Amino acid sequence: MTALVLTAHGSADPRSAANARSVADQIRRLRPGLGFHTAFCEQNSPRLDDVLSGLTGDAVVAPLLLASAYHARVDIPAMMAESAARRRRPGGSGVHVRQADVLGEDERLVQVMRGRLAEAGVSRLDGGLGVIVVAVGSSNGAANARTARLAESLAERTRWAGVQIAFATGPAPSVAVAAERLRAGGADHAVIAPWFLAHGRITDRVGAYARGAGIPMAAPLGAHRLVAATVLDRFDQAVAARAAA
């Protein structure tokens, strides 16, 4: 049986690793009996390269990442390539490891975000509301463009005055610019929806801005069952692609 290696970014903030492990618990409940490992690209243990070194059977590395940015495009493939090189050496194993796709702007995750906004008291019928979706920006323009599509998806079946994407790091627009655009578009109040899997230092900075500006902020996606289901979907796609190859 192919094992799943859930691989998170890793952070000095313990809330990030705790969330990854909670998502892992959700996955185990949804798919009991699945071979499973949790790993991190950096800062937390076990590290992905260490987990890959200890594999005794085929596996899929499933990134617990929203965007196809640096970790998904560079770090994880590099660690997998080094592990594969070791396996090709004399005495190496015949284990095959494949990388699954990132979570992306999956409709199930948009559904989770809608739920977090509802928990914060947001009504989809509030015609004066502007929603600021805040994500981590990437040096990869295509990844930022995919994130920007969230605005249209989240606004569906609502009467909100508008939805704007903002980036907490990297490219424009900033949260402040997004808020100004919403006001110019007719919103008389706003809420921040973090497109993050967990609380951390970046969301803390966004939260500090929100408090100073008097803008409420919803919770990150967190260890929701639908996050775990999306990970399993990406895993199943990778397994099917391997079988078809």
KENU-658918 format. One record per residue: x, y, z of N, C-alpha, C in turn; residue number from 1. Coordinates in Angstrom, 2 decimals, decimal comma, padded with zeros to 5 digits, always signed. Layout:
// KENU-658918
[[X; Y; Z]; [X; Y; Z]; [X; Y; Z]; NUM],
...
END
This chain:
// KENU-658918
[[+000,84; -001,19; +000,00]; [+000,00; +000,00; +000,00]; [+000,89; +001,25; +000,00]; 1],
[[+000,52; +002,23; -000,81]; [+001,25; +003,49; -000,85]; [+000,96; +004,31; +000,40]; 2],
[[+002,01; +004,83; +001,01]; [+001,85; +005,64; +002,21]; [+001,72; +007,12; +001,84]; 3],
[[+001,09; +007,87; +002,71]; [+000,95; +009,32; +002,55]; [+001,94; +010,01; +003,48]; 4],
[[+002,74; +010,92; +002,93]; [+003,66; +011,73; +003,73]; [+003,13; +013,16; +003,72]; 5],
[[+002,38; +013,52; +004,74]; [+001,84; +014,87; +004,84]; [+002,99; +015,82; +005,18]; 6],
[[+003,24; +016,78; +004,31]; [+004,42; +017,63; +004,46]; [+004,02; +019,09; +004,57]; 7],
[[+004,27; +019,67; +005,74]; [+003,94; +021,06; +006,01]; [+005,17; +021,94; +005,86]; 8],
[[+004,93; +023,24; +005,83]; [+005,99; +024,22; +005,65]; [+007,00; +024,16; +006,79]; 9],
[[+006,51; +024,16; +008,01]; [+007,38; +024,26; +009,19]; [+007,52; +025,71; +009,60]; 10],
[[+007,54; +025,95; +010,91]; [+007,56; +027,32; +011,41]; [+008,13; +027,35; +012,82]; 11],
[[+008,71; +028,50; +013,18]; [+009,14; +028,69; +014,55]; [+007,97; +028,88; +015,49]; 12],
[[+006,80; +029,17; +014,93]; [+005,59; +029,35; +015,74]; [+004,97; +027,97; +015,97]; 13],
[[+004,83; +027,54; +017,22]; [+004,33; +026,18; +017,48]; [+002,90; +025,94; +017,02]; 14],
[[+002,12; +027,01; +016,81]; [+000,74; +026,82; +016,36]; [+000,68; +026,21; +014,97]; 15],
[[+001,67; +026,49; +014,15]; [+001,69; +025,95; +012,80]; [+001,87; +024,44; +012,80]; 16],
[[+002,87; +023,94; +013,53]; [+003,09; +022,50; +013,61]; [+001,92; +021,79; +014,28]; 17],
[[+001,35; +022,43; +015,30]; [+000,20; +021,83; +015,99]; [-000,97; +021,67; +015,03]; 18],
[[-001,17; +022,66; +014,16]; [-002,26; +022,56; +013,19]; [-002,00; +021,43; +012,20]; 19],
[[-000,75; +021,30; +011,74]; [-000,42; +020,23; +010,81]; [-000,70; +018,86; +011,43]; 20],
[[-000,36; +018,72; +012,69]; [-000,59; +017,43; +013,35]; [-002,09; +017,19; +013,57]; 21],
[[-002,85; +018,25; +013,76]; [-004,31; +018,10; +013,88]; [-004,92; +017,69; +012,54]; 22],
[[-004,41; +018,25; +011,44]; [-004,87; +017,82; +010,12]; [-004,53; +016,34; +009,92]; 23],
[[-003,34; +015,94; +010,37]; [-002,95; +014,53; +010,28]; [-003,94; +013,64; +011,03]; 24],
[[-004,36; +014,07; +012,21]; [-005,34; +013,30; +012,98]; [-006,65; +013,17; +012,20]; 25],
[[-007,07; +014,26; +011,55]; [-008,29; +014,22; +010,74]; [-008,16; +013,22; +009,60]; 26],
[[-007,00; +013,21; +008,95]; [-006,77; +012,29; +007,83]; [-006,85; +010,85; +008,32]; 27],
[[-006,25; +010,57; +009,46]; [-006,29; +009,21; +010,00]; [-007,73; +008,78; +010,30]; 28],
[[-008,53; +009,71; +010,78]; [-009,94; +009,36; +011,04]; [-010,71; +009,11; +009,75]; 29],
[[-010,39; +009,89; +008,71]; [-011,09; +009,72; +007,44]; [-010,62; +008,48; +006,68]; 30],
[[-009,36; +008,09; +006,85]; [-008,80; +006,96; +006,10]; [-008,03; +006,04; +007,05]; 31],
[[-008,74; +005,35; +007,95]; [-008,03; +004,46; +008,88]; [-007,33; +003,34; +008,12]; 32],
[[-006,16; +002,99; +008,59]; [-005,39; +001,93; +007,94]; [-004,42; +002,42; +006,89]; 33],
[[-004,51; +003,69; +006,52]; [-003,59; +004,24; +005,54]; [-002,21; +004,42; +006,16]; 34],
[[-001,17; +003,96; +005,46]; [+000,18; +004,22; +005,93]; [+000,43; +005,72; +005,93]; 35],
[[+001,00; +006,23; +007,00]; [+000,98; +007,68; +007,17]; [+002,22; +008,17; +007,89]; 36],
[[+002,73; +009,33; +007,42]; [+003,84; +010,02; +008,09]; [+003,54; +011,52; +008,04]; 37],
[[+003,98; +012,23; +009,05]; [+003,93; +013,69; +009,04]; [+005,36; +014,21; +008,98]; 38],
[[+005,59; +015,22; +008,12]; [+006,94; +015,75; +007,95]; [+006,87; +017,26; +007,73]; 39],
[[+008,03; +017,91; +007,86]; [+008,12; +019,37; +007,70]; [+009,32; +019,70; +006,82]; 40],
[[+009,16; +020,77; +006,05]; [+010,27; +021,21; +005,19]; [+011,39; +021,83; +006,01]; 41],
[[+011,04; +022,52; +007,09]; [+012,05; +023,21; +007,89]; [+011,52; +023,49; +009,28]; 42],
[[+012,41; +023,77; +010,21]; [+012,15; +024,30; +011,55]; [+011,48; +023,33; +012,53]; 43],
[[+010,69; +022,40; +012,03]; [+010,06; +021,41; +012,91]; [+010,53; +020,01; +012,54]; 44],
[[+010,30; +019,07; +013,42]; [+010,69; +017,69; +013,14]; [+009,46; +016,78; +013,21]; 45],
[[+009,51; +015,66; +012,47]; [+010,64; +015,21; +011,65]; [+010,73; +015,96; +010,32]; 46],
[[+011,94; +016,15; +009,85]; [+012,16; +016,79; +008,56]; [+011,80; +015,82; +007,44]; 47],
[[+011,37; +016,37; +006,32]; [+010,96; +015,54; +005,20]; [+012,08; +014,64; +004,72]; 48],
[[+013,31; +015,16; +004,63]; [+014,39; +014,31; +004,14]; [+014,65; +013,13; +005,06]; 49],
[[+014,45; +013,33; +006,36]; [+014,62; +012,21; +007,30]; [+013,53; +011,17; +007,13]; 50],
[[+012,30; +011,63; +006,92]; [+011,19; +010,69; +006,72]; [+011,40; +009,90; +005,43]; 51],
[[+011,81; +010,59; +004,36]; [+012,05; +009,91; +003,09]; [+013,14; +008,85; +003,22]; 52],
[[+014,16; +009,14; +004,01]; [+015,25; +008,19; +004,20]; [+014,79; +006,92; +004,90]; 53],
[[+013,75; +007,03; +005,72]; [+013,28; +005,88; +006,47]; [+012,15; +005,09; +005,83]; 54],
[[+011,73; +005,48; +004,63]; [+010,62; +004,79; +003,98]; [+011,02; +003,36; +003,59]; 55],
[[+010,08; +002,45; +003,77]; [+010,32; +001,06; +003,38]; [+009,37; +000,61; +002,27]; 56],
[[+008,51; +001,52; +001,81]; [+007,57; +001,22; +000,74]; [+007,26; +002,48; -000,04]; 57],
[[+006,50; +002,34; -001,11]; [+006,14; +003,48; -001,95]; [+005,35; +004,52; -001,16]; 58],
[[+005,48; +005,78; -001,57]; [+004,82; +006,85; -000,84]; [+004,48; +008,01; -001,76]; 59],
[[+003,54; +008,83; -001,32]; [+003,20; +010,09; -001,97]; [+003,43; +011,21; -000,96]; 60],
[[+004,24; +012,19; -001,36]; [+004,44; +013,38; -000,54]; [+003,30; +014,34; -000,85]; 61],
[[+002,45; +014,59; +000,12]; [+001,28; +015,46; -000,07]; [+001,53; +016,77; +000,66]; 62],
[[+001,81; +017,86; -000,07]; [+002,11; +019,13; +000,59]; [+000,88; +019,72; +001,28]; 63],
[[+001,03; +020,06; +002,54]; [-000,01; +020,78; +003,26]; [+000,24; +022,27; +003,02]; 64],
[[+000,07; +022,65; +001,76]; [+000,35; +023,99; +001,29]; [-000,79; +024,46; +000,40]; 65],
[[-001,12; +025,74; +000,50]; [-002,21; +026,27; -000,31]; [-001,76; +026,62; -001,72]; 66],
[[-000,56; +027,16; -001,86]; [-000,11; +027,65; -003,16]; [+001,08; +026,86; -003,67]; 67],
[[+001,19; +026,81; -005,00]; [+002,34; +026,16; -005,62]; [+003,48; +027,17; -005,71]; 68],
[[+004,07; +027,44; -004,55]; [+005,13; +028,42; -004,45]; [+006,46; +027,72; -004,15]; 69],
[[+007,37; +028,40; -003,46]; [+008,76; +027,94; -003,35]; [+008,87; +026,54; -002,75]; 70],
[[+008,20; +026,29; -001,64]; [+008,36; +024,98; -000,99]; [+007,85; +023,85; -001,88]; 71],
[[+006,72; +024,08; -002,55]; [+006,15; +023,04; -003,40]; [+006,94; +022,85; -004,68]; 72],
[[+007,52; +023,93; -005,20]; [+008,19; +023,89; -006,50]; [+009,69; +023,63; -006,41]; 73],
[[+010,29; +023,94; -005,25]; [+011,75; +023,84; -005,13]; [+012,17; +022,93; -003,98]; 74],
[[+011,77; +023,28; -002,76]; [+012,26; +022,55; -001,58]; [+011,88; +021,07; -001,59]; 75],
[[+010,59; +020,81; -001,74]; [+010,14; +019,41; -001,68]; [+010,73; +018,60; -002,84]; 76],
[[+010,69; +019,08; -004,09]; [+011,32; +018,29; -005,17]; [+012,81; +018,05; -004,94]; 77],
[[+013,51; +019,04; -004,36]; [+014,94; +018,86; -004,12]; [+015,19; +017,75; -003,09]; 78],
[[+014,42; +017,72; -002,02]; [+014,58; +016,66; -001,01]; [+014,21; +015,30; -001,58]; 79],
[[+013,18; +015,27; -002,41]; [+012,80; +014,01; -003,03]; [+013,87; +013,52; -004,00]; 80],
[[+014,48; +014,46; -004,74]; [+015,52; +014,07; -005,69]; [+016,75; +013,53; -004,97]; 81],
[[+017,12; +014,15; -003,86]; [+018,26; +013,66; -003,09]; [+017,96; +012,28; -002,52]; 82],
[[+016,74; +012,09; -002,03]; [+016,36; +010,78; -001,50]; [+016,40; +009,72; -002,60]; 83],
[[+015,92; +010,08; -003,80]; [+015,92; +009,14; -004,92]; [+017,35; +008,79; -005,32]; 84],
[[+018,25; +009,77; -005,27]; [+019,65; +009,51; -005,61]; [+020,27; +008,52; -004,63]; 85],
[[+019,93; +008,65; -003,35]; [+020,47; +007,71; -002,36]; [+019,94; +006,30; -002,62]; 86],
[[+018,67; +006,21; -003,04]; [+018,10; +004,88; -003,27]; [+018,71; +004,20; -004,49]; 87],
[[+019,24; +004,99; -005,43]; [+019,86; +004,42; -006,63]; [+021,27; +003,92; -006,38]; 88],
[[+021,85; +004,27; -005,26]; [+023,20; +003,83; -004,94]; [+023,18; +002,34; -004,58]; 89],
[[+024,32; +001,66; -004,66]; [+024,36; +000,23; -004,30]; [+023,79; +000,01; -002,90]; 90],
[[+022,89; -000,94; -002,81]; [+022,26; -001,24; -001,53]; [+021,03; -000,40; -001,25]; 91],
[[+020,70; +000,51; -002,17]; [+019,52; +001,35; -001,98]; [+018,24; +000,58; -002,19]; 92],
[[+017,14; +001,13; -001,72]; [+015,84; +000,46; -001,83]; [+015,19; +000,75; -003,17]; 93],
[[+014,16; +000,00; -003,50]; [+013,39; +000,23; -004,72]; [+012,14; +001,04; -004,46]; 94],
[[+012,13; +001,81; -003,40]; [+010,96; +002,62; -003,04]; [+010,73; +003,70; -004,08]; 95],
[[+009,47; +003,90; -004,45]; [+009,10; +004,97; -005,38]; [+008,31; +006,03; -004,63]; 96],
[[+008,70; +007,29; -004,81]; [+008,04; +008,41; -004,13]; [+007,57; +009,41; -005,18]; 97],
[[+006,34; +009,84; -005,05]; [+005,74; +010,80; -005,98]; [+005,22; +012,00; -005,19]; 98],
[[+005,21; +013,17; -005,79]; [+004,69; +014,37; -005,14]; [+003,27; +014,66; -005,61]; 99],
[[+002,36; +014,88; -004,68]; [+001,00; +015,28; -005,01]; [+000,94; +016,78; -005,22]; 100],
[[-000,17; +017,23; -005,74]; [-000,38; +018,66; -005,97]; [-000,69; +019,35; -004,64]; 101],
[[-000,50; +020,66; -004,63]; [-000,87; +021,45; -003,46]; [-002,39; +021,50; -003,34]; 102],
[[-002,86; +022,04; -002,23]; [-004,31; +022,11; -002,00]; [-004,98; +023,07; -002,97]; 103],
[[-004,35; +024,21; -003,23]; [-004,89; +025,16; -004,20]; [-006,18; +025,81; -003,75]; 104],
[[-006,87; +026,38; -004,72]; [-008,09; +027,14; -004,42]; [-009,30; +026,21; -004,55]; 105],
[[-009,23; +025,10; -003,88]; [-010,28; +024,08; -003,95]; [-011,59; +024,62; -003,38]; 106],
[[-012,69; +024,27; -004,01]; [-013,99; +024,77; -003,55]; [-014,30; +024,33; -002,12]; 107],
[[-013,79; +023,17; -001,71]; [-014,00; +022,74; -000,33]; [-013,33; +023,69; +000,65]; 108],
[[-012,17; +024,22; +000,28]; [-011,47; +025,16; +001,16]; [-012,17; +026,52; +001,16]; 109],
[[-012,72; +026,90; +000,01]; [-013,52; +028,13; -000,02]; [-014,73; +027,97; +000,89]; 110],
[[-015,30; +026,77; +000,90]; [-016,42; +026,49; +001,80]; [-016,01; +026,63; +003,26]; 111],
[[-014,80; +026,17; +003,59]; [-014,30; +026,33; +004,96]; [-014,16; +027,82; +005,29]; 112],
[[-013,62; +028,60; +004,35]; [-013,47; +030,04; +004,58]; [-014,83; +030,69; +004,81]; 113],
[[-015,83; +030,30; +004,05]; [-017,17; +030,84; +004,27]; [-017,65; +030,52; +005,69]; 114],
[[-017,35; +029,31; +006,14]; [-017,72; +028,93; +007,50]; [-017,00; +029,76; +008,55]; 115],
[[-015,71; +030,03; +008,33]; [-014,97; +030,87; +009,29]; [-015,54; +032,28; +009,32]; 116],
[[-015,95; +032,80; +008,18]; [-016,56; +034,13; +008,15]; [-017,91; +034,12; +008,89]; 117],
[[-018,68; +033,06; +008,69]; [-019,96; +032,96; +009,41]; [-019,73; +032,90; +010,91]; 118],
[[-018,69; +032,18; +011,33]; [-018,36; +032,12; +012,76]; [-018,00; +033,50; +013,31]; 119],
[[-017,47; +034,37; +012,43]; [-017,11; +035,74; +012,83]; [-018,30; +036,69; +012,75]; 120],
[[-019,48; +036,15; +012,44]; [-020,69; +036,98; +012,41]; [-021,03; +037,57; +011,06]; 121],
[[-020,38; +037,11; +010,00]; [-020,61; +037,66; +008,67]; [-021,83; +037,01; +008,03]; 122],
[[-022,68; +037,83; +007,43]; [-023,83; +037,35; +006,68]; [-023,56; +037,51; +005,19]; 123],
[[-023,94; +036,52; +004,42]; [-023,75; +036,62; +002,97]; [-024,70; +037,64; +002,35]; 124],
[[-025,68; +038,10; +003,11]; [-026,65; +039,07; +002,60]; [-026,31; +040,51; +002,98]; 125],
[[-025,15; +040,73; +003,57]; [-024,73; +042,07; +004,02]; [-024,21; +042,88; +002,84]; 126],
[[-025,07; +043,74; +002,30]; [-024,72; +044,50; +001,10]; [-023,70; +045,59; +001,32]; 127],
[[-023,42; +045,95; +002,55]; [-022,43; +046,99; +002,81]; [-021,06; +046,46; +003,14]; 128],
[[-020,90; +045,13; +003,10]; [-019,66; +044,51; +003,57]; [-018,63; +044,36; +002,45]; 129],
[[-017,40; +044,69; +002,77]; [-016,28; +044,37; +001,91]; [-015,41; +043,32; +002,58]; 130],
[[-015,02; +042,29; +001,85]; [-014,22; +041,18; +002,39]; [-012,82; +041,26; +001,82]; 131],
[[-011,83; +041,25; +002,71]; [-010,43; +041,26; +002,30]; [-009,85; +039,88; +002,54]; 132],
[[-009,56; +039,16; +001,47]; [-008,93; +037,85; +001,58]; [-007,41; +038,07; +001,59]; 133],
[[-006,77; +037,71; +002,70]; [-005,34; +037,95; +002,85]; [-004,58; +036,64; +002,73]; 134],
[[-003,63; +036,60; +001,81]; [-002,82; +035,41; +001,57]; [-001,34; +035,78; +001,63]; 135],
[[-000,51; +034,76; +001,64]; [+000,94; +034,97; +001,50]; [+001,25; +035,15; +000,02]; 136],
[[+001,97; +036,20; -000,31]; [+002,36; +036,41; -001,69]; [+003,55; +035,55; -002,07]; 137],
[[+003,69; +035,30; -003,35]; [+004,79; +034,47; -003,87]; [+005,56; +035,24; -004,93]; 138],
[[+006,82; +034,85; -005,13]; [+007,59; +035,39; -006,25]; [+007,12; +034,80; -007,56]; 139],
[[+006,28; +033,76; -007,48]; [+005,73; +033,12; -008,67]; [+004,43; +033,81; -009,04]; 140],
[[+004,42; +034,54; -010,14]; [+003,24; +035,29; -010,54]; [+002,04; +034,41; -010,81]; 141],
[[+002,26; +033,22; -011,36]; [+001,15; +032,33; -011,65]; [+000,45; +031,89; -010,36]; 142],
[[+001,23; +031,65; -009,29]; [+000,64; +031,27; -008,01]; [-000,21; +032,40; -007,46]; 143],
[[+000,27; +033,65; -007,58]; [-000,51; +034,79; -007,11]; [-001,80; +034,96; -007,92]; 144],
[[-001,70; +034,70; -009,22]; [-002,88; +034,83; -010,08]; [-003,94; +033,81; -009,70]; 145],
[[-003,50; +032,59; -009,36]; [-004,48; +031,57; -008,93]; [-005,12; +031,98; -007,61]; 146],
[[-004,33; +032,53; -006,70]; [-004,89; +032,99; -005,42]; [-005,93; +034,08; -005,66]; 147],
[[-005,66; +034,95; -006,62]; [-006,58; +036,06; -006,89]; [-007,96; +035,59; -007,33]; 148],
[[-008,04; +034,38; -007,86]; [-009,34; +033,86; -008,28]; [-010,29; +033,60; -007,10]; 149],
[[-009,71; +033,59; -005,90]; [-010,55; +033,37; -004,72]; [-011,63; +034,44; -004,58]; 150],
[[-011,32; +035,66; -005,02]; [-012,28; +036,76; -004,84]; [-013,61; +036,42; -005,50]; 151],
[[-013,55; +035,97; -006,74]; [-014,78; +035,65; -007,46]; [-015,49; +034,45; -006,84]; 152],
[[-014,72; +033,43; -006,47]; [-015,33; +032,23; -005,88]; [-016,04; +032,55; -004,57]; 153],
[[-015,37; +033,33; -003,71]; [-015,93; +033,62; -002,39]; [-017,16; +034,51; -002,50]; 154],
[[-017,20; +035,38; -003,49]; [-018,31; +036,33; -003,63]; [-019,58; +035,70; -004,18]; 155],
[[-019,47; +034,50; -004,73]; [-020,65; +033,86; -005,33]; [-021,77; +033,69; -004,31]; 156],
[[-022,98; +033,99; -004,73]; [-024,20; +033,83; -003,93]; [-024,19; +034,72; -002,67]; 157],
[[-023,52; +035,87; -002,78]; [-023,55; +036,84; -001,69]; [-024,03; +038,18; -002,24]; 158],
[[-024,37; +039,09; -001,32]; [-024,72; +040,46; -001,70]; [-023,66; +041,45; -001,23]; 159],
[[-022,48; +040,98; -000,95]; [-021,42; +041,84; -000,44]; [-021,09; +042,94; -001,43]; 160],
[[-020,57; +044,04; -000,91]; [-020,16; +045,16; -001,75]; [-018,93; +044,81; -002,58]; 161],
[[-018,17; +043,82; -002,15]; [-017,00; +043,42; -002,92]; [-016,07; +042,52; -002,13]; 162],
[[-015,18; +041,85; -002,85]; [-014,13; +041,03; -002,26]; [-012,82; +041,43; -002,92]; 163],
[[-011,81; +041,71; -002,12]; [-010,49; +042,07; -002,62]; [-009,44; +041,10; -002,06]; 164],
[[-008,48; +040,75; -002,91]; [-007,35; +039,94; -002,48]; [-006,22; +040,87; -002,04]; 165],
[[-005,59; +040,55; -000,92]; [-004,41; +041,28; -000,46]; [-003,33; +040,26; -000,10]; 166],
[[-002,08; +040,70; -000,17]; [-000,96; +039,83; +000,15]; [-000,24; +040,36; +001,37]; 167],
[[-000,06; +039,50; +002,35]; [+000,60; +039,90; +003,59]; [+002,10; +040,02; +003,41]; 168],
[[+002,65; +039,34; +002,42]; [+004,07; +039,45; +002,09]; [+004,20; +039,53; +000,58]; 169],
[[+005,27; +040,12; +000,11]; [+005,54; +040,11; -001,32]; [+004,77; +041,13; -002,12]; 170],
[[+004,00; +040,67; -003,10]; [+003,42; +041,58; -004,09]; [+002,28; +042,42; -003,54]; 171],
[[+001,96; +043,48; -004,29]; [+000,78; +044,29; -003,99]; [-000,46; +043,55; -004,48]; 172],
[[-001,64; +043,90; -003,95]; [-001,90; +045,01; -003,02]; [-001,74; +044,60; -001,56]; 173],
[[-001,44; +045,57; -000,74]; [-001,39; +045,34; +000,70]; [-002,81; +045,29; +001,26]; 174],
[[-002,92; +044,92; +002,53]; [-004,24; +044,89; +003,18]; [-004,84; +046,30; +003,19]; 175],
[[-004,02; +047,30; +003,48]; [-004,53; +048,68; +003,53]; [-005,05; +049,13; +002,17]; 176],
[[-004,34; +048,80; +001,11]; [-004,78; +049,17; -000,23]; [-006,08; +048,46; -000,58]; 177],
[[-006,18; +047,18; -000,24]; [-007,41; +046,43; -000,51]; [-008,59; +047,04; +000,24]; 178],
[[-008,37; +047,46; +001,48]; [-009,44; +048,09; +002,26]; [-009,89; +049,38; +001,60]; 179],
[[-008,96; +050,18; +001,12]; [-009,29; +051,43; +000,45]; [-010,08; +051,18; -000,83]; 180],
[[-009,69; +050,16; -001,57]; [-010,43; +049,83; -002,80]; [-011,86; +049,42; -002,50]; 181],
[[-012,05; +048,70; -001,41]; [-013,41; +048,30; -001,04]; [-014,25; +049,52; -000,66]; 182],
[[-013,64; +050,44; +000,10]; [-014,37; +051,66; +000,46]; [-014,74; +052,46; -000,79]; 183],
[[-013,81; +052,54; -001,73]; [-014,09; +053,26; -002,98]; [-015,18; +052,59; -003,79]; 184],
[[-015,32; +051,28; -003,60]; [-016,35; +050,53; -004,32]; [-017,70; +050,51; -003,63]; 185],
[[-017,81; +051,17; -002,48]; [-019,11; +051,28; -001,82]; [-019,26; +050,52; -000,52]; 186],
[[-018,22; +049,81; -000,08]; [-018,32; +049,10; +001,20]; [-018,22; +050,09; +002,35]; 187],
[[-019,11; +049,95; +003,34]; [-019,02; +050,85; +004,50]; [-018,42; +050,15; +005,73]; 188],
[[-018,14; +048,87; +005,64]; [-017,41; +048,16; +006,67]; [-016,76; +046,94; +006,03]; 189],
[[-015,82; +046,35; +006,74]; [-015,02; +045,27; +006,14]; [-014,72; +044,19; +007,15]; 190],
[[-014,28; +043,05; +006,62]; [-013,79; +041,94; +007,44]; [-012,61; +041,32; +006,72]; 191],
[[-011,66; +040,81; +007,48]; [-010,49; +040,14; +006,90]; [-010,68; +038,63; +007,00]; 192],
[[-010,49; +037,95; +005,86]; [-010,56; +036,49; +005,80]; [-009,17; +035,96; +005,47]; 193],
[[-008,44; +035,41; +006,44]; [-007,08; +034,93; +006,16]; [-007,08; +033,62; +005,37]; 194],
[[-006,42; +033,64; +004,22]; [-006,24; +032,42; +003,41]; [-004,96; +031,74; +003,89]; 195],
[[-005,03; +031,27; +005,13]; [-003,93; +030,61; +005,80]; [-004,46; +029,33; +006,43]; 196],
[[-003,60; +028,34; +006,57]; [-004,02; +027,11; +007,22]; [-004,00; +027,21; +008,74]; 197],
[[-003,15; +028,08; +009,27]; [-003,01; +028,16; +010,73]; [-002,58; +029,56; +011,14]; 198],
[[-002,80; +029,86; +012,40]; [-002,26; +031,09; +012,96]; [-000,74; +031,01; +013,01]; 199],
[[-000,10; +032,14; +012,88]; [+001,36; +032,22; +012,95]; [+001,78; +033,67; +013,01]; 200],
[[+003,05; +033,90; +012,79]; [+003,58; +035,26; +012,93]; [+003,02; +036,20; +011,87]; 201],
[[+002,80; +035,70; +010,67]; [+002,25; +036,57; +009,63]; [+000,81; +036,93; +009,94]; 202],
[[+000,00; +035,94; +010,34]; [-001,38; +036,26; +010,68]; [-001,45; +037,17; +011,91]; 203],
[[-000,48; +037,04; +012,80]; [-000,44; +037,96; +013,95]; [-000,23; +039,40; +013,49]; 204],
[[+000,64; +039,58; +012,48]; [+000,86; +040,93; +011,94]; [-000,40; +041,47; +011,27]; 205],
[[-001,08; +040,60; +010,52]; [-002,33; +041,01; +009,90]; [-003,37; +041,35; +010,97]; 206],
[[-003,42; +040,54; +012,03]; [-004,35; +040,79; +013,12]; [-004,07; +042,11; +013,83]; 207],
[[-002,79; +042,44; +013,97]; [-002,44; +043,72; +014,60]; [-002,92; +044,89; +013,75]; 208],
[[-002,75; +044,78; +012,43]; [-003,28; +045,81; +011,54]; [-004,80; +045,89; +011,66]; 209],
[[-005,46; +044,73; +011,67]; [-006,91; +044,70; +011,73]; [-007,43; +045,39; +012,99]; 210],
[[-006,79; +045,10; +014,12]; [-007,23; +045,74; +015,37]; [-007,03; +047,25; +015,31]; 211],
[[-005,90; +047,67; +014,76]; [-005,64; +049,10; +014,66]; [-006,60; +049,81; +013,73]; 212],
[[-007,05; +049,10; +012,69]; [-007,97; +049,70; +011,72]; [-009,43; +049,47; +012,08]; 213],
[[-009,67; +048,74; +013,17]; [-011,05; +048,46; +013,57]; [-011,77; +047,51; +012,64]; 214],
[[-011,01; +046,58; +012,03]; [-011,59; +045,61; +011,10]; [-011,58; +044,23; +011,76]; 215],
[[-012,72; +043,58; +011,88]; [-012,71; +042,22; +012,46]; [-012,00; +041,24; +011,53]; 216],
[[-011,51; +040,16; +012,11]; [-010,77; +039,17; +011,33]; [-011,26; +037,77; +011,68]; 217],
[[-011,56; +037,00; +010,65]; [-011,99; +035,62; +010,85]; [-010,79; +034,73; +011,17]; 218],
[[-011,06; +033,50; +011,53]; [-010,00; +032,53; +011,82]; [-009,45; +031,93; +010,53]; 219],
[[-008,21; +031,43; +010,56]; [-007,68; +030,68; +009,40]; [-008,49; +029,41; +009,15]; 220],
[[-008,15; +028,72; +008,08]; [-008,89; +027,50; +007,73]; [-008,79; +026,46; +008,83]; 221],
[[-007,61; +026,26; +009,40]; [-007,45; +025,34; +010,52]; [-007,52; +023,88; +010,11]; 222],
[[-007,66; +023,03; +011,10]; [-007,67; +021,57; +010,88]; [-009,09; +021,08; +010,63]; 223],
[[-009,71; +021,66; +009,63]; [-011,10; +021,29; +009,29]; [-011,11; +019,96; +008,55]; 224],
[[-012,21; +019,24; +008,70]; [-012,36; +017,94; +008,02]; [-012,21; +018,09; +006,51]; 225],
[[-012,70; +019,20; +005,94]; [-012,61; +019,39; +004,50]; [-011,18; +019,68; +004,04]; 226],
[[-010,36; +020,23; +004,91]; [-008,94; +020,37; +004,59]; [-008,31; +018,98; +004,46]; 227],
[[-008,61; +018,12; +005,42]; [-008,09; +016,75; +005,38]; [-008,61; +016,00; +004,16]; 228],
[[-009,88; +016,21; +003,82]; [-010,45; +015,54; +002,64]; [-009,77; +016,00; +001,36]; 229],
[[-009,40; +017,27; +001,30]; [-008,71; +017,78; +000,12]; [-007,31; +017,18; +000,01]; 230],
[[-006,62; +017,03; +001,12]; [-005,31; +016,35; +001,11]; [-005,46; +014,93; +000,55]; 231],
[[-006,45; +014,21; +001,04]; [-006,66; +012,85; +000,57]; [-007,00; +012,80; -000,91]; 232],
[[-007,72; +013,79; -001,39]; [-008,04; +013,85; -002,81]; [-006,76; +014,03; -003,64]; 233],
[[-005,87; +014,90; -003,20]; [-004,61; +015,09; -003,91]; [-003,77; +013,81; -003,86]; 234],
[[-003,79; +013,12; -002,73]; [-003,08; +011,85; -002,58]; [-003,63; +010,83; -003,57]; 235],
[[-004,94; +010,70; -003,63]; [-005,56; +009,72; -004,52]; [-005,25; +010,03; -005,98]; 236],
[[-005,22; +011,31; -006,34]; [-004,87; +011,69; -007,71]; [-003,44; +011,26; -008,05]; 237],
[[-002,53; +011,45; -007,09]; [-001,13; +011,06; -007,34]; [-000,98; +009,55; -007,47]; 238],
[[-001,71; +008,81; -006,63]; [-001,66; +007,36; -006,70]; [-002,21; +006,87; -008,05]; 239],
[[-003,31; +007,47; -008,50]; [-003,91; +007,09; -009,78]; [-002,98; +007,43; -010,94]; 240],
[[-002,29; +008,57; -010,86]; [-001,35; +008,94; -011,91]; [-000,19; +007,97; -011,98]; 241],
[[+000,26; +007,52; -010,83]; [+001,35; +006,53; -010,78]; [+000,89; +005,21; -011,41]; 242],
[[-000,33; +004,80; -011,11]; [-000,85; +003,53; -011,65]; [-001,02; +003,60; -013,16]; 243],
[[-001,35; +004,81; -013,66]; [-001,59; +004,97; -015,09]; [-000,31; +005,16; -015,90]; 244],
[[+000,77; +005,47; -015,19]; [+002,04; +005,77; -015,91]; [+002,64; +004,52; -016,54]; 245],
END
